[in-house]
């Protein structure tokens, strides 16, 4: 389970989420995420460096209309 530390807008529809996580990771790894209110689980590449921790960042595009 991860908790959101911050949400940074990169453009009107793209955001970077910084998540506090209880694990270490290697470059190129991805995570599976399930967001409240959604039925699907999605896979995201980790966009932060493993040397920056104790967090990960994922960059997502909003599909809201």
C-alpha positions in Angstrom: 0.0 0.0 0.0 1.3 3.5 -0.9 0.2 6.9 0.2 0.3 10.0 -1.9 3.0 12.6 -0.8 2.4 15.1 -3.6 0.6 15.6 -7.0 2.5 17.8 -9.4 0.8 19.1 -12.6 3.1 18.7 -15.7 0.5 19.9 -18.2 -3.3 20.3 -18.2 -3.9 16.5 -18.4 -0.5 15.0 -17.1 0.4 14.7 -13.5 3.3 13.2 -11.5 2.3 11.5 -8.3 4.9 11.0 -5.6 4.1 8.0 -3.5 5.5 6.9 -0.2 6.3 3.2 -0.6 7.6 0.5 1.8 10.1 -1.0 -0.8 13.2 -0.4 -2.8 13.2 -0.7 -6.6 15.5 -1.0 -9.5 15.6 1.1 -12.7 13.1 0.0 -15.3 10.6 -1.5 -12.8 6.9 -0.8 -12.9 4.1 -0.8 -10.4 0.5 -1.9 -10.5 -1.9 0.7 -9.1 -5.6 0.7 -8.2 -7.1 4.1 -7.5 -10.1 4.6 -5.4 -13.3 4.9 -7.5 -11.8 2.9 -10.4 -12.5 -0.8 -11.2 -9.3 -1.4 -13.2 -5.8 -1.9 -12.0 -3.2 -0.2 -14.2 0.5 -0.6 -14.7 2.8 2.4 -14.6 6.6 2.7 -15.2 8.4 4.3 -12.2 9.6 7.7 -13.4 11.9 8.5 -10.5 15.4 7.3 -9.7 15.8 4.6 -7.1 18.5 6.8 -5.5 16.0 9.5 -4.6 13.8 7.4 -2.2 12.0 6.6 0.1 9.4 7.3 -2.6 8.5 6.6 -6.2 7.1 8.8 -8.8 4.7 7.8 -11.6 3.5 10.1 -14.3 -0.1 9.7 -15.4 -2.5 11.2 -18.0 -5.9 12.1 -16.7 -8.7 10.7 -18.8 -11.3 12.9 -17.1 -13.4 14.7 -19.6 
